[in-house]
Amino acid sequence: MLGRAVFFVALAAFALVAEGQQQPNGPNKPSRTHARRTTRKPARPPVTSFVTDSGGKELIVRLLDIGQGDATYIRNGSSRIIIDGGPEPVAFGRYLDSLNLNNSTIDVVILSHPHLDHYSGLRELFRTSRHIHVRYFFENKDPAPAATLAELRDSILSRMDRDSLIYRDTDDPCSDGRPICTIAMTGGAMLHILAPFPNGDKPNNRSTAVKLVGPDSASFTMWLAGDAEREEIRWFETTGYARNPGMMVNVLKADHHGSCNGVSKRYLALTAPQWVVVSLAAHNGYGHMHTQAKTIYRRARVPWYRTDRNGTITIRSPGTAGGGFTITPERAGTDLDGLGDRKYRPTGCATTAR
C-alpha cells in the first residue's frame, strides 16, 4: 500500500493519515435533464460572475471554458485550488475576475505538466496588480526551453522570497519521499496529489494525477490526470494508485482533451465514471475529440460534456451524507460531436486496446 501525507490548507500543518481507500459506494447519479443531442450552435456567452460560490461545506468544481487547454477551479470551505491555467493569460484573467479572486489567497496551484496550453495562463496569477497570494505551487519541475515557462517559474521563485510561497516538486509532492500528498480542504474535501510516472517518454506521460474526494466520499469523487496517455495510464495501475487512493470515481476529466491516446477500455474499467468532462477548443487542429475516444465512451455508456460545445461545466456536491452531486453545463446537450472531431490515423488508438 502506498504511503501518503496530508496537510491542511488553512494551517499548512503536516500529519500522517490512515491508509484506507476512499471509494464511492452508491450510484448517486445526477439528473439528466438535457436532450442527448443538440445540433444548433448557441451563441458564446461572456464570462459572468460566479456569485453563488459559497464558503461552506459545499464542494464546487468548475472546468473552465478556456479554449484548447485545461483550467480547473475548486472551492471547498475557505480553500481554493487551481489546476492548470489554459493557454492564454488574458482568457484566464477573465475567469480570475469573474470568480472574484483578485486580492484573495489561492491555497494550492497545480501545474499538471509543462505544456503551454496548461501553464501559460497561470502567469496571470502573479500579475502584481491582482494582489493574489499563492501559498503552494506544485509542478514536476522538468527542464523545458520555453521562455513563457521560464517567466512563470521566475515569478514563483520571486514569490518564495517575498510572499513565503512554497514550491513543491510533484515527483516528491510532500517533500518526504511519499508518492501521495493529501490536501485537506477546510470544508472537508480531500485532494490527493499523485507523483507522475518517473520514466515518462514525454511531458504528457509525466502528468500529475489528482484525485478529488468530496466531504462525503460516497457522494462525489473525481479523477484528473492532465494529458496522461496510455503509457502513463498503465503505470497508474501497476504502481498501485488503483488500490491507494483508488481510481474509481464519479467524474473523470478526460485525459489529453479527448484524445484517443488518453482513454482505453481498461482505464474506464478502473475509473468507472458516471460522467466524463472534456476541456478543448472548437477548432483545435488536433481532431479532438477523436472518433475512437467517443466510441470507447459510448460503448461503456458513459456520457460526456465538452467545454467547446457546453461552455464552463460546474459540478457541485453539498458535502452532506448522501447528498450526491450535480453537473451543470452553461449550454445544454450531452454526448455532442464537434465540427473538428475526426479519427486519429496513427496506430495506438484502437478502441479494443487495453
N, C-alpha and C positions, 0 to 999 in steps of 0.2 A: 504494500500500500504506500503510495507516495505521501510524503510529509508536506505540510503547508503551514504558513504562518498567517496571522491575522493582525490587522491594525485598524483602529477606529479613526475615521477621517476627521472626526470632531476633536479628538485628543492626540492623534498621531502616536498612540501608545501601542507597543507590540506585545503579543502574548500568544501562547500555543493554543490551538483549538483541537477539538476531537476529530478523529479520522473519519467519522461516519459520513456516508454519502447522502446528499440531499437530493431526493428524487420526487417528482410529482407523482401523486398516487390516484389521481382522478381525472376524468375526461371533462374538465371544466371548459367546455368549448364556448367561444363567443357566439353570439347570434349572427347569422349570415343574412343580412337584410338586403344586400346589394344584388343586383342582377349579375349572373355569371359572365355575361358578355356585354360590352358596351363598345360600339363602333364609332360613335360620334366623338370627335376630338374636342374636349372642352377648352374654354379659354384659360390661359395660365394666370392664376390669381397672384397678386402681390403677397409678399411676406407680411403677415399681420402679427400683432402682439398676442402671445400665448398667456392671456391674463388668468387662465384657470389653473395654472401650475401651482399646486398647494405646497405647503411645507410640512404636512403631516405624514402619516404612515403610508399614504398612497405612493406607489411606485409609478413613475411616468417615464416612458422611453419614447423618444422621437427620432425616427430615421428621417433625416432632413433631406429635402429635395435639393441636392447640392450640385446636380449635374453628373458627369462621368467621374465618380469618385465616391468616397464614403465619408459620412459625418453623422455621428450619433450622440444625442444628448440624453443624459439620465439624471433624474432627480428623485430623491427619497429623503424625507425629513428635510434637514437643512443641508444635506450633502448634494453636491453637484459633480457630475463626471462627464467628460467628453472623450469619445473615442474617434480619432481621426478628424480632419477638418476640411476635406474636399480639396479641389484643385485651385480655387480662386479666393484669395483673401477678401475681395470686395463682396462676393456672394456669401461667404461665411460670416463676414462682418454684419450683413443684414440680419442674419439669424441671431448673432450676439445682441443686436439691438432689439429684435422682436422678443427675445427671451429675457430682456431686461437684465443682462449680465454685466453691463458696464458698472464700474465701482462696486464689484462683488468679488467673491472668492470662488474659484473653481478648485475643488479639493484634489481631484485627480484628472490628469490628461494622459491618455494612452495613444501612442502612435503605433499602429499595428505593424507597419514595415515601411522602409524608406522609399516609397514611390510618390511622385509629385501629386498624384490625384488623391493622396491620403494626407500628406503633410503640408502642402503649400498654404492652404487656408489657415493653418494653425498659427502662422506668423502674425495674423491679426490679433490673436490673444495678447501679444506682447507689445502692441502699439501703445505708446506711453499715454496718449490721450484717453484711452479706455479705462485706465486705472483698474485693470483686472489682476487680481492676485492669484497665482497658481501655486499650490502647495506641493504637489508631487507631479513629476513628469516621468513617464515610463516609455522607453523605446529600446530596440536591440543594439543601438549604437554601432551598427555595422558601417564600415567606411563606404562613402559614396562621394563622387566628384561634384555633384550638383551644387551650384552656388546658392540656390534658394534653400537647400537643406542646411548648408553651412551657416546661412543667415539665421535660420531657426535655432540651430544649436548654439550659435553665439549669443542669441537672446536668452536662451536657457542658462548658459554659463554666467552671464551678467546678472541674471536674477538670483542665482545661487548666492552670490556675494552680497547683493543689495537687499533681497527680499527673503532670504533663507529658504529658497525653493530647493527641494530635494530631488535630485536627478537620478533615476534608477535604471539599471540595465535589465531588460526583461529576461536575459539569459540567467539572471540571478535576482528575481524580482523583489525579494525581501532582504537581499544582501546577507543571507545566512546560509547559502548553499541549497536551499529548498527550491524545488521546481514550481511550487504553487504558493502564491501570496494572496491572502484573502483580506479584502477590504470590508469592514463592517460599516454600513451606512447608518446614519442616525435614526432613520425610520424603521430599521430592522432588516433591510435588504442586505444581501451579501454579493460581492463581486470577486470571483476567483480569476486572478491573472496567471496564465499558464505559460511557462517558458517555452519558446518555439523550438522547432526541430534544429538541433545544433549543426547538422550537416546538410541543411537545405541547399539545393543546387542553384538557387536564385532568390532574389528578395521575396517573391511570392511564397516560396516554401520556407521562409524564415518569419512568417506572420505569427504574431502573438495571438493566441486564442483566449477568449474571455467567456466565462460562464456567469450569467447573472441569475441570482435566486431571489425571488420576492420575499417580503416579510413572512408570508405564508408559503412555504416551499411547495405545497400541494396545489397552490393556485396559479403560480407562474414561475417559469424558468425560461432562459433564452441563451442561445449559443451564437457567438460572433467570432469569426476567425479570419478577418481581413481578406486577403487574396490567396489563402492556402489552396493548393492544388492537390491532386490525388496522392502525390508522393508524401506530402506532409500529413494529409488526412489519414493515410495508413499508419503513419508514425504516431499520431494521436492515440490510436488504439493500442499499438504494440508497446508504447511507453507507459501505458496504464491510466490514461485520462478517462477511458471509458468506465473504469472502476472508481476512480477518485480524481476529480469530484463528481464523475458521471457525466455522460454526454447526452442523456435523454432529456429533452426539453419540450416546452410548449411551442416556442417560436424559434426558427432557425433563420438567421440572416444569411442569405445565400453568399457563399464564397465567390470572390472574383467576379462580382457584378452579373451573376447569372451565366457565367461561362460554363461550358460542359466539362472542363477540367476541374471545376470546383464542386462537383457533385458526383456521386455514384450510388448504386443501389445499396451498397454496404453502409455508406455514410448516412443515408436516410434511415436505414435499419438501426444504426447506433443512436441517432438523434431523435428519431420517431416524432417529428414535429407535427403539430396540428396546422401550422401556418408557416409559410416561407415569405420573407420580405426581401426585396431586391433593390439595391441602390445603383442607379445607372442613368445615363442621359439618352434622350430620344434618338439623336443622331450621333452615335458614338464611334463609328468606324470599325468596331470590333465584331459586329454581328450579335452583340448581347441584346436580349437573352438568346443563347444558342438553342437551336431546334432540339438538339439532343438533350439538353438540360430540361427543357419544358416537357419532353417525352418522359424523362425519368420522374419528374414531379407528378405528371398526370397519371402514370402507371401506378404510382404509390398513393394516388388520391390525396395529394397534399396541395391545397390551393395556395395561390400567391398574390401578393400585392407588389407593385413595382413603382418606384418614385417617378419615373418618366411619364407614366400614364396616370398614376393615382396621387401624385404630389407627396407632401410630407405625410408619413404614416405614424400615428400615435397609438401607443399601447399603454393601457392603464390597468393596474391591479390595486384594489383598495387596501391591501395589507391586513385584511381580516381573515380569520379562518373560514375556508370555503368560499371566499369572495370571488374566486375566478379572475378573469381578465377580459378586457375588451380590446379590440384592434380596429382603429378607425382611420381611413384614408381621407385626404382632403377631397378627392374626387372618386366617385363610385366605380365599381366594376372589379370583378375578380378574374384571375387567370387570363389576363389580357395579353394580346400579342402587340408587338411594336413594329413600326414601319421598317426599322433596320434589322430586325431579327433575321438570322439566317443559320444555315447548317454550317458547322465548323468542319472544314475539309481534312486537315491533317489527322493522322491516326492518333489514337489515345483517348478518344472521346466516345467510344462505342457505348450505347445505352445498356449493354449487358456487362460492361466491365465492373469489376469488384469495387 
